[in-house]
Amino acid sequence: LLLDTRLLHLTGITPALSPSCRALTVEAMERARAAHVSISFDVNYREKLWPPDEAADALRPLIAGVDLLFCGQGDAQRIFGCTGAPQAVLGQLAELSGARTVVMSIGDGGVMAVVDGAVLTADAVPVGIVDRLGAGDALAAGVIDGWLDGDLAAGLRRGVVLAALALSQHGDMVVTTRAEMAALLAGQGETLKR
């Protein structure tokens, strides 16, 4: 199933669910690597599923050397003990994981990424929050879209726009079009109104 795939995207929720789900995550990653498929991993920590120390022990080997790692600043601090200003936390996360590209959300501060030692940023899009569900997944979707196009900076901008759209809607799935996303990107910096 991975042979025609450019990227396998996984979440830290799956290995938290059960030992068999953790084993399945490991197997999926092994098969992806064997098929030369890039791996994206979103830490996506859920404290109701496991405590930080257990999550850290399980996630460290899973995030090691992935192509694209997503982690919120709060999760980096809580799970992996990264401290300091956002750029310091990002650097510690990159060092700890050995991931080729690390993307860290910083709440209403937007998103930061480090790739090949270069730090990229994108400011959050101001929005009236209707529902927080799905904003992280929307951010990841936008970043992955740009990453697959070979333009991480554009991916970060797409990610913050999609996250803002998710925050402005009910539910955890973004309802939009490429045309709406392009229009919002063209006017980035303005407050999102729906």
Accessible surface in RSA format (square Angstrom, percent):
REM  Atomic radii and reference values for relative SASA: ProtOr
REM  Chains: A
REM  Algorithm: Lee & Richards
REM  Probe-radius: 1.40
REM  Slices: 20
REM RES _ NUM      All-atoms   Total-Side   Main-Chain    Non-polar    All polar
REM                ABS   REL    ABS   REL    ABS   REL    ABS   REL    ABS   REL
RES LEU A   1   217.49 121.1 154.99 110.9  62.51 157.1 164.47 115.5  53.03 142.7
RES LEU A   2    30.40  16.9  29.03  20.8   1.37   3.4  29.03  20.4   1.37   3.7
RES LEU A   3   152.32  84.8 125.15  89.5  27.17  68.3 125.54  88.2  26.78  72.1
RES ASP A   4   147.34 103.2 110.99 110.5  36.35  85.9  42.34  99.6 105.00 104.7
RES THR A   5    48.06  34.2  33.90  34.4  14.16  33.8  24.45  32.8  23.61  35.7
RES ARG A   6   156.56  65.7 140.62  71.7  15.94  37.9  74.31 101.6  82.25  49.8
RES LEU A   7    22.62  12.6   6.26   4.5  16.36  41.1   6.26   4.4  16.36  44.0
RES LEU A   8    30.24  16.8  29.31  21.0   0.92   2.3  30.24  21.2   0.00   0.0
RES HIS A   9    75.19  41.1  52.75  36.7  22.44  57.4  44.54  45.9  30.65  35.7
RES LEU A  10    27.33  15.2  24.29  17.4   3.04   7.6  27.33  19.2   0.00   0.0
RES THR A  11    37.63  26.8  37.18  37.7   0.45   1.1  37.18  49.9   0.45   0.7
RES GLY A  12     1.83   2.3   0.00   N/A   1.83   2.3   0.26   0.7   1.57   3.5
RES ILE A  13    48.08  27.4  47.27  35.2   0.81   1.9  48.08  34.6   0.00   0.0
RES THR A  14    40.35  28.7  40.35  40.9   0.01   0.0  21.34  28.7  19.02  28.7
RES PRO A  15     0.00   0.0   0.00   0.0   0.00   0.0   0.00   0.0   0.00   0.0
RES ALA A  16    13.59  12.5   0.44   0.7  13.16  29.9   0.44   0.6  13.16  34.8
RES LEU A  17   100.49  56.0  70.79  50.6  29.70  74.7  71.95  50.5  28.54  76.8
RES SER A  18    37.30  31.5  29.93  39.9   7.37  17.0  35.17  74.9   2.13   3.0
RES PRO A  19   116.87  85.2 109.05  99.4   7.82  28.4 111.95  92.4   4.92  30.6
RES SER A  20    82.77  69.9  70.49  94.1  12.27  28.3  54.19 115.4  28.58  40.0
RES CYS A  21    32.09  24.3  30.87  34.4   1.22   2.9   1.15   2.9  30.94  33.4
RES ARG A  22    73.81  31.0  73.81  37.6   0.00   0.0  27.41  37.5  46.39  28.1
RES ALA A  23    61.45  56.5  50.95  78.6  10.49  23.9  57.38  80.8   4.07  10.8
RES LEU A  24   111.50  62.1 108.17  77.4   3.33   8.4 110.93  77.9   0.57   1.5
RES THR A  25     3.02   2.2   0.83   0.8   2.19   5.2   2.29   3.1   0.73   1.1
RES VAL A  26    57.54  37.9  56.96  51.6   0.57   1.4  57.45  49.9   0.09   0.2
RES GLU A  27    71.69  41.2  71.11  53.8   0.59   1.4  23.06  44.6  48.63  39.7
RES ALA A  28    24.90  22.9  19.97  30.8   4.94  11.2  24.77  34.9   0.13   0.4
RES MET A  29     4.27   2.2   4.27   2.8   0.00   0.0   3.00   2.6   1.26   1.7
RES GLU A  30   105.29  60.4  97.75  74.0   7.54  18.0  41.23  79.8  64.06  52.3
RES ARG A  31   148.13  62.2 142.90  72.8   5.24  12.5  44.95  61.4 103.18  62.5
RES ALA A  32     0.00   0.0   0.00   0.0   0.00   0.0   0.00   0.0   0.00   0.0
RES ARG A  33   107.33  45.1  94.13  48.0  13.21  31.4  58.84  80.4  48.50  29.4
RES ALA A  34    81.46  74.9  49.39  76.2  32.07  73.0  62.26  87.7  19.20  50.9
RES ALA A  35    31.34  28.8   6.95  10.7  24.39  55.5  15.10  21.3  16.24  43.0
RES HIS A  36   171.62  93.8 136.75  95.1  34.87  89.2  99.84 102.9  71.78  83.5
RES VAL A  37     9.44   6.2   3.14   2.8   6.30  15.2   4.86   4.2   4.58  12.4
RES SER A  38    29.31  24.8  25.06  33.4   4.25   9.8   2.87   6.1  26.44  37.0
RES ILE A  39     1.88   1.1   1.88   1.4   0.00   0.0   1.88   1.4   0.00   0.0
RES SER A  40     0.00   0.0   0.00   0.0   0.00   0.0   0.00   0.0   0.00   0.0
RES PHE A  41     0.00   0.0   0.00   0.0   0.00   0.0   0.00   0.0   0.00   0.0
RES ASP A  42    15.32  10.7  15.32  15.2   0.00   0.0   0.55   1.3  14.77  14.7
RES VAL A  43     0.33   0.2   0.01   0.0   0.33   0.8   0.01   0.0   0.33   0.9
RES ASN A  44    24.69  17.0  18.15  17.5   6.54  15.7   5.34  12.9  19.34  18.7
RES TYR A  45    15.11   7.1   3.61   2.1  11.50  29.9   4.82   3.6  10.29  12.7
RES ARG A  46   110.13  46.2 106.86  54.5   3.27   7.8  37.74  51.6  72.39  43.9
RES GLU A  47   131.37  75.4 111.11  84.1  20.26  48.2  32.15  62.2  99.21  81.0
RES LYS A  48   198.94  97.1 161.70  99.2  37.24  88.7 112.15 100.9  86.79  92.4
RES LEU A  49    71.40  39.8  45.86  32.8  25.54  64.2  49.01  34.4  22.39  60.2
RES TRP A  50     8.88   3.6   3.63   1.8   5.25  12.3   7.15   3.8   1.74   2.8
RES PRO A  51    67.99  49.6  62.73  57.2   5.26  19.1  67.52  55.7   0.47   2.9
RES PRO A  52    49.96  36.4  49.89  45.5   0.07   0.3  49.96  41.2   0.00   0.0
RES ASP A  53   100.81  70.6  92.96  92.5   7.85  18.6  46.41 109.2  54.40  54.3
RES GLU A  54    76.56  44.0  72.04  54.5   4.52  10.8  30.00  58.0  46.56  38.0
RES ALA A  55     0.00   0.0   0.00   0.0   0.00   0.0   0.00   0.0   0.00   0.0
RES ALA A  56     5.58   5.1   5.58   8.6   0.00   0.0   5.58   7.9   0.00   0.0
RES ASP A  57   104.89  73.5  88.44  88.0  16.45  38.9  31.07  73.1  73.82  73.6
RES ALA A  58    11.71  10.8   0.83   1.3  10.88  24.8   9.41  13.3   2.30   6.1
RES LEU A  59     0.37   0.2   0.37   0.3   0.00   0.0   0.37   0.3   0.00   0.0
RES ARG A  60    98.35  41.3  93.22  47.5   5.13  12.2  44.06  60.2  54.29  32.9
RES PRO A  61    91.27  66.5  68.75  62.7  22.52  81.9  76.09  62.8  15.18  94.4
RES LEU A  62    10.09   5.6   9.27   6.6   0.82   2.1  10.09   7.1   0.00   0.0
RES ILE A  63     0.31   0.2   0.31   0.2   0.00   0.0   0.31   0.2   0.00   0.0
RES ALA A  64    50.44  46.4  43.14  66.6   7.30  16.6  43.47  61.2   6.97  18.5
RES GLY A  65    40.96  50.5   0.00   N/A  40.96  50.5  23.15  63.5  17.80  39.9
RES VAL A  66     0.82   0.5   0.00   0.0   0.82   2.0   0.82   0.7   0.00   0.0
RES ASP A  67    22.11  15.5  21.84  21.7   0.26   0.6   0.43   1.0  21.68  21.6
RES LEU A  68     0.00   0.0   0.00   0.0   0.00   0.0   0.00   0.0   0.00   0.0
RES LEU A  69     0.00   0.0   0.00   0.0   0.00   0.0   0.00   0.0   0.00   0.0
RES PHE A  70     8.41   4.2   8.41   5.2   0.00   0.0   8.41   5.1   0.00   0.0
RES CYS A  71     4.35   3.3   0.00   0.0   4.35  10.2   2.24   5.7   2.12   2.3
RES GLY A  72    20.42  25.2   0.00   N/A  20.42  25.2  13.17  36.2   7.25  16.2
RES GLN A  73    36.94  20.7  35.52  26.0   1.42   3.4   8.77  18.7  28.16  21.4
RES GLY A  74    32.14  39.6   0.00   N/A  32.14  39.6  23.44  64.3   8.69  19.5
RES ASP A  75    22.20  15.6  21.00  20.9   1.20   2.8   1.58   3.7  20.62  20.6
RES ALA A  76     0.00   0.0   0.00   0.0   0.00   0.0   0.00   0.0   0.00   0.0
RES GLN A  77    71.49  40.0  60.42  44.2  11.07  26.4  19.32  41.1  52.17  39.6
RES ARG A  78   123.44  51.8  98.33  50.1  25.11  59.8  39.81  54.4  83.63  50.7
RES ILE A  79    10.06   5.7   0.00   0.0  10.06  24.2   0.00   0.0  10.06  27.3
RES PHE A  80    13.86   6.9   0.00   0.0  13.86  36.1   1.25   0.8  12.61  36.1
RES GLY A  81    50.04  61.7   0.00   N/A  50.04  61.7  30.63  84.1  19.42  43.5
RES CYS A  82     3.58   2.7   2.38   2.7   1.19   2.8   1.19   3.0   2.38   2.6
RES THR A  83    91.20  64.9  88.66  89.9   2.53   6.0  61.54  82.7  29.66  44.8
RES GLY A  84    49.68  61.3   0.00   N/A  49.68  61.3  34.38  94.4  15.30  34.3
RES ALA A  85    67.11  61.7  53.06  81.9  14.05  32.0  60.32  84.9   6.79  18.0
RES PRO A  86    49.80  36.3  49.80  45.4   0.00   0.0  49.80  41.1   0.00   0.0
RES GLN A  87   106.58  59.6 101.91  74.5   4.66  11.1  30.04  63.9  76.54  58.0
RES ALA A  88    46.48  42.7  32.28  49.8  14.21  32.3  43.48  61.2   3.00   8.0
RES VAL A  89     0.00   0.0   0.00   0.0   0.00   0.0   0.00   0.0   0.00   0.0
RES LEU A  90     0.93   0.5   0.93   0.7   0.00   0.0   0.93   0.7   0.00   0.0
RES GLY A  91    35.90  44.3   0.00   N/A  35.90  44.3  31.00  85.1   4.90  11.0
RES GLN A  92    67.66  37.8  61.14  44.7   6.52  15.5  39.78  84.7  27.87  21.1
RES LEU A  93     0.00   0.0   0.00   0.0   0.00   0.0   0.00   0.0   0.00   0.0
RES ALA A  94    23.16  21.3  18.49  28.5   4.67  10.6  18.82  26.5   4.35  11.5
RES GLU A  95   155.45  89.2 127.53  96.5  27.92  66.5  52.11 100.8 103.34  84.4
RES LEU A  96    65.83  36.7  29.01  20.8  36.82  92.6  40.39  28.4  25.44  68.5
RES SER A  97     3.53   3.0   0.00   0.0   3.53   8.1   0.69   1.5   2.83   4.0
RES GLY A  98    49.54  61.1   0.00   N/A  49.54  61.1  32.98  90.5  16.56  37.1
RES ALA A  99    12.91  11.9   0.00   0.0  12.91  29.4   0.00   0.0  12.91  34.2
RES ARG A 100   163.58  68.7 149.02  76.0  14.56  34.7  53.69  73.4 109.89  66.6
RES THR A 101     4.60   3.3   4.49   4.6   0.10   0.2   0.10   0.1   4.49   6.8
RES VAL A 102     0.32   0.2   0.32   0.3   0.00   0.0   0.32   0.3   0.00   0.0
RES VAL A 103     1.09   0.7   0.48   0.4   0.62   1.5   0.48   0.4   0.62   1.7
RES MET A 104     0.00   0.0   0.00   0.0   0.00   0.0   0.00   0.0   0.00   0.0
RES SER A 105    37.76  31.9  34.65  46.2   3.12   7.2  15.32  32.6  22.44  31.4
RES ILE A 106    36.21  20.6  22.08  16.5  14.13  34.1  25.56  18.4  10.65  28.9
RES GLY A 107    63.00  77.7   0.00   N/A  63.00  77.7  46.34 127.2  16.65  37.3
RES ASP A 108   143.41 100.5 114.18 113.6  29.23  69.1  45.89 108.0  97.52  97.3
RES GLY A 109    37.78  46.6   0.00   N/A  37.78  46.6  27.23  74.7  10.55  23.6
RES GLY A 110     5.26   6.5   0.00   N/A   5.26   6.5   2.27   6.2   2.99   6.7
RES VAL A 111     0.83   0.5   0.24   0.2   0.59   1.4   0.24   0.2   0.59   1.6
RES MET A 112    13.59   7.0  13.59   9.0   0.00   0.0  11.90  10.1   1.69   2.2
RES ALA A 113     0.00   0.0   0.00   0.0   0.00   0.0   0.00   0.0   0.00   0.0
RES VAL A 114    19.94  13.1  18.84  17.1   1.09   2.6  18.84  16.4   1.09   3.0
RES VAL A 115    38.54  25.4  37.25  33.7   1.29   3.1  38.03  33.0   0.51   1.4
RES ASP A 116   142.99 100.2  99.46  99.0  43.52 102.9  43.77 103.0  99.21  98.9
RES GLY A 117    68.83  84.9   0.00   N/A  68.83  84.9  35.64  97.8  33.19  74.3
RES ALA A 118    52.32  48.1  44.11  68.1   8.21  18.7  51.97  73.2   0.36   0.9
RES VAL A 119    54.85  36.1  25.92  23.5  28.93  69.7  25.92  22.5  28.93  78.5
RES LEU A 120    52.30  29.1  49.05  35.1   3.26   8.2  52.30  36.7   0.00   0.0
RES THR A 121    90.49  64.4  63.67  64.5  26.82  63.9  32.19  43.2  58.29  88.1
RES ALA A 122     8.79   8.1   0.98   1.5   7.81  17.8   8.16  11.5   0.63   1.7
RES ASP A 123   113.39  79.4 105.34 104.8   8.04  19.0  29.34  69.1  84.04  83.8
RES ALA A 124    34.75  31.9  20.09  31.0  14.66  33.3  20.61  29.0  14.14  37.5
RES VAL A 125    13.93   9.2   7.26   6.6   6.67  16.1   7.60   6.6   6.33  17.2
RES PRO A 126    64.77  47.2  53.33  48.6  11.44  41.6  64.55  53.3   0.22   1.3
RES VAL A 127    30.75  20.2   6.52   5.9  24.23  58.4   8.28   7.2  22.47  60.9
RES GLY A 128    53.60  66.1   0.00   N/A  53.60  66.1  44.35 121.7   9.25  20.7
RES ILE A 129    85.26  48.5  49.85  37.1  35.41  85.4  49.85  35.9  35.41  96.1
RES VAL A 130    74.05  48.7  44.72  40.5  29.33  70.7  49.18  42.7  24.87  67.5
RES ASP A 131    34.01  23.8  28.08  27.9   5.94  14.0  10.34  24.3  23.67  23.6
RES ARG A 132   167.75  70.4 155.89  79.5  11.86  28.2  64.62  88.3 103.13  62.5
RES LEU A 133   113.70  63.3 110.99  79.4   2.70   6.8 113.50  79.7   0.20   0.5
RES GLY A 134    14.73  18.2   0.00   N/A  14.73  18.2   3.66  10.0  11.07  24.8
RES ALA A 135    17.22  15.8  16.44  25.4   0.78   1.8  16.67  23.5   0.54   1.4
RES GLY A 136    46.21  57.0   0.00   N/A  46.21  57.0  35.12  96.4  11.10  24.8
RES ASP A 137    83.53  58.5  76.93  76.6   6.60  15.6  27.48  64.7  56.06  55.9
RES ALA A 138     6.22   5.7   0.39   0.6   5.83  13.3   5.60   7.9   0.62   1.6
RES LEU A 139    16.17   9.0  16.17  11.6   0.00   0.0  16.17  11.4   0.00   0.0
RES ALA A 140     2.92   2.7   2.90   4.5   0.02   0.0   2.90   4.1   0.02   0.0
RES ALA A 141    52.20  48.0  40.88  63.1  11.32  25.8  47.42  66.8   4.78  12.7
RES GLY A 142     0.00   0.0   0.00   N/A   0.00   0.0   0.00   0.0   0.00   0.0
RES VAL A 143     0.00   0.0   0.00   0.0   0.00   0.0   0.00   0.0   0.00   0.0
RES ILE A 144    22.94  13.1  22.94  17.1   0.00   0.0  22.94  16.5   0.00   0.0
RES ASP A 145    32.91  23.1  30.20  30.1   2.71   6.4  13.71  32.3  19.20  19.1
RES GLY A 146     0.00   0.0   0.00   N/A   0.00   0.0   0.00   0.0   0.00   0.0
RES TRP A 147    58.25  23.4  48.64  23.5   9.61  22.6  37.38  19.9  20.87  33.9
RES LEU A 148    52.67  29.3  42.56  30.4  10.11  25.4  43.61  30.6   9.06  24.4
RES ASP A 149    92.70  64.9  59.02  58.7  33.68  79.6  19.79  46.6  72.91  72.7
RES GLY A 150    71.66  88.4   0.00   N/A  71.66  88.4  36.69 100.7  34.97  78.3
RES ASP A 151    62.34  43.7  58.62  58.3   3.72   8.8  19.05  44.8  43.29  43.2
RES LEU A 152    19.56  10.9  12.80   9.2   6.76  17.0  12.80   9.0   6.76  18.2
RES ALA A 153    36.16  33.2  32.86  50.7   3.30   7.5  33.76  47.5   2.40   6.3
RES ALA A 154    10.26   9.4   9.73  15.0   0.54   1.2  10.03  14.1   0.23   0.6
RES GLY A 155     0.00   0.0   0.00   N/A   0.00   0.0   0.00   0.0   0.00   0.0
RES LEU A 156     0.99   0.6   0.99   0.7   0.00   0.0   0.99   0.7   0.00   0.0
RES ARG A 157   102.15  42.9 102.15  52.1   0.00   0.0  33.00  45.1  69.15  41.9
RES ARG A 158    39.84  16.7  39.84  20.3   0.00   0.0   0.34   0.5  39.50  23.9
RES GLY A 159     0.00   0.0   0.00   N/A   0.00   0.0   0.00   0.0   0.00   0.0
RES VAL A 160     6.30   4.1   4.10   3.7   2.20   5.3   4.51   3.9   1.80   4.9
RES VAL A 161     1.97   1.3   1.68   1.5   0.29   0.7   1.81   1.6   0.17   0.5
RES LEU A 162    22.39  12.5  22.39  16.0   0.00   0.0  22.39  15.7   0.00   0.0
RES ALA A 163    16.08  14.8  16.08  24.8   0.00   0.0  16.08  22.6   0.00   0.0
RES ALA A 164     3.27   3.0   1.92   3.0   1.35   3.1   2.70   3.8   0.57   1.5
RES LEU A 165     0.00   0.0   0.00   0.0   0.00   0.0   0.00   0.0   0.00   0.0
RES ALA A 166     2.35   2.2   0.92   1.4   1.43   3.3   2.35   3.3   0.00   0.0
RES LEU A 167    29.34  16.3  29.33  21.0   0.00   0.0  29.34  20.6   0.00   0.0
RES SER A 168    17.10  14.4   5.94   7.9  11.16  25.7   5.94  12.6  11.16  15.6
RES GLN A 169    21.10  11.8  16.49  12.1   4.61  11.0  19.86  42.3   1.24   0.9
RES HIS A 170   150.00  82.0 129.71  90.2  20.29  51.9  91.74  94.6  58.26  67.8
RES GLY A 171    33.26  41.0   0.00   N/A  33.26  41.0  29.66  81.4   3.61   8.1
RES ASP A 172    87.38  61.2  73.95  73.6  13.44  31.8   8.67  20.4  78.72  78.5
RES MET A 173   149.60  77.5 140.33  92.9   9.27  22.1 104.10  88.5  45.50  60.3
RES VAL A 174    42.26  27.8  15.19  13.7  27.08  65.2  15.19  13.2  27.08  73.4
RES VAL A 175   112.30  73.9 107.94  97.7   4.36  10.5 111.24  96.7   1.06   2.9
RES THR A 176    46.40  33.0  15.36  15.6  31.04  74.0  19.93  26.8  26.47  40.0
RES THR A 177    84.02  59.8  75.69  76.7   8.34  19.9  78.27 105.1   5.76   8.7
RES ARG A 178   152.92  64.2 143.52  73.2   9.40  22.4  79.29 108.4  73.63  44.6
RES ALA A 179    77.17  71.0  61.62  95.1  15.56  35.4  69.73  98.2   7.44  19.7
RES GLU A 180    51.67  29.7  44.91  34.0   6.76  16.1  28.98  56.0  22.70  18.5
RES MET A 181    15.33   7.9  15.33  10.1   0.00   0.0  13.64  11.6   1.69   2.2
RES ALA A 182    57.75  53.1  50.80  78.4   6.95  15.8  53.11  74.8   4.65  12.3
RES ALA A 183    67.51  62.1  50.34  77.7  17.17  39.1  57.69  81.2   9.82  26.0
RES LEU A 184    42.35  23.6  37.41  26.8   4.95  12.4  39.26  27.6   3.09   8.3
RES LEU A 185    46.77  26.0  33.64  24.1  13.14  33.0  33.87  23.8  12.91  34.7
RES ALA A 186    94.22  86.6  49.65  76.6  44.56 101.4  62.23  87.6  31.98  84.7
RES GLY A 187    22.88  28.2   0.00   N/A  22.88  28.2  19.51  53.5   3.37   7.6
RES GLN A 188    61.52  34.4  32.26  23.6  29.26  69.7  24.83  52.8  36.69  27.8
RES GLY A 189    62.46  77.0   0.00   N/A  62.46  77.0  36.79 100.9  25.67  57.5
RES GLU A 190   123.20  70.7 113.64  86.0   9.56  22.8  47.27  91.4  75.93  62.0
RES THR A 191    72.10  51.3  57.46  58.3  14.64  34.9  31.51  42.3  40.59  61.4
RES LEU A 192    12.36   6.9   2.85   2.0   9.51  23.9   5.31   3.7   7.05  19.0
RES LYS A 193   174.58  85.2 143.53  88.1  31.05  73.9  95.82  86.2  78.76  83.9
RES ARG A 194   141.85  59.6  58.95  30.1  82.90 197.4  62.75  85.8  79.10  47.9
END  Absolute sums over single chains surface
CHAIN  1 A     9809.5       7379.6       2429.9       5685.0       4124.5
END  Absolute sums over all chains
TOTAL          9809.5       7379.6       2429.9       5685.0       4124.5
